[in-house]
Amino acid sequence: MSKALPTRSENYSEWYNELVKRADLAENSPVRGCMVIKPYGYSIWEKMQRALDDMFKETGHTNAYFPLFIPKSYLSKEASHVEGFAKECAVVTHYRLKNDPDGKGVIVDPEAKLEEELIVRPTSETVIWSTYKNWIQSYRDLPLLINQWANVVRWEMRTRLFLRTAEFLWQEGHTAHATSAEAIAETRQMLDIYAQFAEEWMAVPVIKGVKSPNERFAGAVDTYCIEALMQDGKALQAGTSHFLGQNFANAFDVKFQDKDGKLEYVWGTSWGVSTRLMGALIMAHSDDSGLVLPPKLAPIQVVIVPIYRNDEQLELISGKVSEIVKELKKMGISVKYDNSDAYKPGYKFAEYELKGVPVRLAMGARDLENGTIEVARRDTKTKETVQLEGIAGYISLLLDNIQEAIYNKALAFRKENTTRVDTFEEFNQLLDTKGGFILAHWDGTSETEEKIKEETKATIRCIPLDQEKEEGTCIYSGKPSSGRVVFARAY
């Protein structure tokens, strides 16, 4: 093993960056701001994809694929949308290269200028709604429930692996409905799906809420979100679901004939989560020894390491382990038997701890004689000796227990780091000493929200959907407030 990871308390940012690289999740690419997702990291993303895709399909959605390139004129059709993304857009202006006459490689052929520039997809509302105009004619064509798995490009200046990169992977759902009520119900349904996935699969507790107008998606009427708290006290937006109203239908003239024969504009939604979830997974659970992965998303749920002195012992141990592996696989548990002789057991233990494998089994000659095996769990780092009889059932229950324990630990952390404050002085002090989610009164104005952001770098993460009506006064302006909102510094 190389030197130890930086600790979270010493330098949280450096700890995160080093962990992503050393655990073989991702690395920086030759293209500034972009990343290479390595096989181990991509295996986690694949599990996320599979679970989410199943949830989408259970609610009637189907997958499609739309172009990477969007004509510049499309982005001009919805004014607030283009304003929201203009500074992040990558633009294609030419379609051909040629050899440099000076012999210095290749240059852009000036004769190959596009008649209309193309935008590399920052999000797909415009190209999808231009397509929906051809797909939707009648109320019989609705609702239209489409999702796509894709990559997008947003030209970020400050990047960090998984959390903020110029190119990232995501899914984006785009649906069309006959009524406002149906579209709003869809928006809320998808928010619930994201929250369910975050809590049941990622073991990350989230707050469901609606964004303030300042934080709303460009082109949306309302933006709903799930907000998670990381171990350094900062918030992370883990997913968003947008009620688009008729904004994009108006922009692209998408109408349908209702049951009475009247032409109406359709109502729309869009919703998405990205590889940013990988960052959330790492920062919500991992420790100074490496990753801590919830079993449902771990590429390897169980690793078995033999401890032996000679080939004869290894052969006997391997015979028994093959039976255990077979039993575990029958139960749908992913297991790896590491009998390679390249490294000693101690090195292997540290390596699998770094990679967050939830359960490690170790078997030596004495274990074989006694009919036992050593079981170590990653989340608590506890070990115990267990009888081999019924081991598969024991491990299955243990994985469920670990999944629940990881969630409960994160939930307890969030509760400990959620604070109600009533004065701006308290607010500032808390931000500088503890961080976390701060529940405070806000007067509902964009002006106050902006001033708080400018002075503290804290933003309104969301207005919780389950908040109780509570009369009070804004911590900044002293004006009346009807409820508390969630403030935090965020990624």
SULRA-V787451 format. One record per pair of residues at least 24 apart in sequence whose ideal C-beta (glycine too) atoms are under 8 Angstrom apart, sorted by the first residue. I is the first residue (numbers start at 1). J is the second residue. If there is no record, write none. Layout:
BEGIN
[[I	J] [I	J]]
END
This chain:
BEGIN
[[1	347] [1	350] [1	351] [1	354] [4	288] [5	288] [5	289] [5	290] [5	354] [7	288] [8	231] [8	232] [8	287] [8	288] [12	231] [12	232] [13	160] [15	288] [16	160] [16	279] [16	282] [16	283] [17	160] [17	161] [19	282] [19	286] [19	290] [19	291] [20	161] [20	162] [20	282] [21	161] [22	290] [22	354] [23	290] [23	291] [23	354] [23	355] [23	356] [24	355] [25	161] [25	162] [25	278] [25	282] [26	161] [26	162] [26	278] [27	161] [28	161] [31	166] [31	167] [32	159] [32	166] [33	155] [33	156] [33	159] [33	165] [33	166] [33	167] [34	165] [34	166] [34	167] [35	161] [35	162] [35	165] [35	167] [37	169] [37	275] [40	299] [40	355] [41	278] [43	299] [44	278] [44	281] [44	293] [44	297] [44	298] [44	299] [45	169] [45	275] [45	278] [47	296] [47	297] [47	299] [48	197] [48	201] [48	202] [48	277] [48	278] [48	297] [49	149] [49	171] [51	197] [51	201] [51	296] [52	171] [52	193] [52	197] [52	273] [53	147] [53	149] [53	171] [55	193] [55	196] [55	197] [56	147] [56	171] [56	173] [56	193] [59	145] [59	189] [59	193] [60	145] [61	145] [61	146] [61	147] [61	173] [61	175] [62	145] [62	146] [62	147] [63	146] [63	147] [63	148] [63	149] [64	146] [64	147] [64	148] [65	148] [65	150] [66	124] [66	127] [66	128] [66	131] [66	148] [66	150] [67	121] [67	127] [68	120] [68	121] [68	150] [68	151] [69	118] [69	119] [69	120] [69	121] [70	118] [70	119] [70	120] [70	121] [70	124] [70	126] [70	127] [71	116] [71	118] [71	119] [72	116] [72	117] [72	118] [72	119] [73	116] [74	119] [74	126] [74	127] [74	130] [75	119] [75	126] [77	126] [77	251] [77	252] [78	125] [78	126] [78	219] [78	247] [78	248] [78	251] [80	218] [80	219] [80	247] [81	125] [81	126] [81	218] [81	219] [81	247] [81	248] [81	251] [82	218] [83	218] [84	217] [84	218] [84	219] [85	122] [85	123] [85	154] [85	218] [87	155] [88	122] [88	154] [88	155] [88	156] [89	119] [89	120] [89	122] [89	154] [89	155] [90	119] [90	120] [90	153] [90	155] [90	166] [91	117] [91	118] [91	119] [91	120] [92	117] [92	118] [92	119] [92	120] [93	117] [120	153] [121	150] [121	151] [121	152] [121	153] [122	152] [122	153] [122	154] [123	152] [123	172] [123	270] [123	272] [124	148] [124	150] [124	152] [124	172] [124	174] [125	174] [125	219] [125	244] [125	248] [125	270] [126	248] [126	251] [126	252] [128	174] [129	174] [129	248] [129	249] [129	251] [129	252] [129	254] [129	268] [130	252] [132	174] [132	176] [132	252] [132	254] [132	266] [133	252] [133	253] [133	254] [136	176] [136	254] [136	255] [136	256] [136	266] [137	256] [137	257] [138	256] [138	257] [139	178] [139	256] [139	257] [139	258] [139	259] [141	256] [142	176] [142	177] [142	178] [142	256] [142	266] [143	175] [143	176] [143	177] [143	178] [143	182] [143	186] [144	175] [144	176] [145	173] [145	175] [145	186] [146	173] [146	174] [146	175] [147	171] [147	172] [147	173] [147	174] [148	172] [148	174] [152	274] [160	279] [161	279] [162	275] [162	276] [162	278] [162	279] [162	282] [163	236] [163	276] [163	279] [163	491] [164	276] [164	491] [165	275] [168	274] [168	275] [168	276] [169	274] [169	275] [170	272] [170	273] [170	274] [170	275] [171	272] [171	273] [171	274] [172	270] [172	271] [172	272] [173	269] [173	270] [173	271] [173	272] [174	268] [174	269] [174	270] [175	268] [175	269] [175	270] [176	249] [176	254] [176	266] [176	267] [176	268] [177	266] [177	267] [177	268] [177	269] [178	256] [178	258] [178	264] [178	266] [178	267] [179	267] [180	245] [180	267] [182	267] [183	243] [183	244] [183	245] [183	267] [183	268] [183	269] [184	222] [184	243] [186	269] [187	222] [187	224] [187	241] [187	242] [187	243] [187	269] [187	271] [188	224] [188	241] [190	241] [190	269] [190	271] [191	224] [191	225] [191	226] [191	239] [191	241] [191	271] [194	226] [194	238] [194	239] [194	241] [194	271] [194	273] [195	226] [195	239] [197	273] [198	226] [198	228] [198	238] [198	239] [198	277] [198	280] [199	407] [200	296] [201	294] [201	296] [201	297] [202	277] [202	280] [202	281] [202	284] [202	294] [202	297] [203	284] [203	285] [203	294] [203	296] [203	403] [203	404] [203	406] [203	407] [203	410] [204	228] [204	238] [204	280] [204	281] [204	284] [204	285] [204	407] [204	410] [205	229] [205	407] [205	410] [205	411] [205	414] [206	238] [207	437] [207	461] [207	462] [207	464] [207	486] [208	462] [208	464] [208	465] [208	466] [209	461] [209	462] [209	463] [209	464] [209	465] [209	486] [210	462] [210	463] [210	465] [211	240] [211	460] [211	462] [211	463] [212	446] [212	449] [212	460] [212	463] [212	485] [213	446] [214	446] [214	449] [214	450] [214	460] [215	459] [215	460] [217	242] [217	270] [219	244] [219	247] [219	248] [220	244] [220	245] [220	247] [220	270] [221	245] [221	247] [224	465] [225	461] [225	462] [227	437] [227	461] [227	462] [227	486] [227	488] [228	280] [228	284] [229	284] [229	413] [229	414] [229	417] [229	418] [229	436] [229	437] [229	488] [230	280] [230	283] [230	284] [230	491] [231	283] [231	284] [231	413] [232	283] [232	435] [233	417] [233	434] [233	435] [233	436] [233	488] [233	489] [234	435] [234	488] [234	489] [234	490] [234	491] [235	437] [235	461] [235	486] [235	488] [235	489] [235	490] [235	491] [236	276] [236	279] [236	280] [236	283] [236	490] [236	491] [237	276] [237	461] [237	490] [237	491] [238	273] [238	276] [238	277] [238	280] [239	271] [239	272] [239	273] [239	277] [240	271] [240	272] [241	269] [241	270] [241	271] [242	269] [242	270] [242	271] [243	269] [244	268] [244	269] [244	270] [279	491] [284	410] [285	379] [285	406] [285	409] [285	410] [286	356] [289	353] [289	354] [289	381] [290	353] [290	354] [290	355] [290	356] [291	354] [291	355] [291	356] [292	356] [292	378] [292	379] [292	406] [293	355] [293	356] [293	357] [293	358] [293	378] [294	358] [294	402] [294	403] [294	406] [294	407] [295	358] [295	359] [295	399] [295	400] [295	402] [295	403] [296	403] [298	334] [298	356] [298	357] [298	358] [299	334] [300	334] [300	335] [300	336] [300	352] [300	355] [300	357] [301	333] [301	334] [301	335] [301	357] [301	358] [301	359] [301	399] [302	328] [302	333] [302	334] [302	335] [302	336] [302	357] [302	358] [302	359] [302	360] [302	361] [302	395] [302	399] [303	335] [303	336] [303	337] [303	338] [303	348] [303	352] [303	357] [303	359] [303	360] [303	361] [304	335] [304	336] [304	337] [304	338] [304	360] [304	361] [304	362] [304	363] [305	338] [305	345] [305	348] [305	349] [305	352] [305	360] [305	361] [305	362] [305	363] [306	337] [306	338] [306	339] [306	345] [306	362] [306	363] [306	364] [307	345] [307	362] [307	363] [307	364] [307	365] [308	364] [308	365] [309	365] [313	364] [313	365] [314	339] [316	365] [316	368] [317	363] [317	364] [317	365] [317	368] [320	363] [320	368] [320	388] [321	363] [324	361] [324	373] [324	388] [324	391] [324	392] [327	391] [327	392] [328	392] [328	395] [330	392] [331	392] [331	393] [331	396] [333	392] [333	395] [333	396] [333	399] [349	376] [352	378] [353	378] [353	381] [358	399] [358	402] [359	395] [359	398] [359	399] [359	402] [361	395] [377	402] [378	402] [379	405] [379	406] [379	409] [380	405] [420	484] [421	475] [422	472] [422	475] [423	475] [424	475] [424	476] [426	475] [427	456] [427	458] [427	475] [427	487] [428	456] [431	456] [431	458] [431	489] [435	488] [435	489] [436	488] [437	461] [437	486] [437	487] [437	488] [438	486] [438	487] [438	488] [439	484] [439	485] [439	486] [439	487] [440	475] [440	484] [440	485] [440	487] [441	470] [441	472] [441	473] [441	474] [441	475] [441	481] [441	483] [441	484] [441	485] [442	474] [442	475] [442	476] [442	481] [442	484] [442	485] [443	474] [443	476] [443	477] [443	479] [443	480] [443	481] [444	481] [444	482] [445	477] [445	479] [448	474] [448	476] [448	477] [448	479] [451	476] [452	476] [452	487] [456	489] [457	489] [458	487] [458	488] [458	489] [459	487] [459	488] [459	489] [459	490] [460	485] [460	486] [460	487] [461	485] [461	486] [461	487] [461	488] [461	490] [462	486]]
END
